[in-house]
Amino acid sequence: MPSEGSSYMLKIYKAAKGRNDAMLEGLALALCSS
């Protein structure tokens, strides 16, 4: 994955964790690991 994409996903992941949004967090993890 390009560094731009992974840093974008990391921002989403951190935002999801900050909001304790399990669905967004799971989506971010799924996209990062695929």
Secondary structure, DSSP 8 states (H G I E B T S, - for coil): --HHHHHHHHHHHHHHHHHT-HHHHHHHHHHHH-
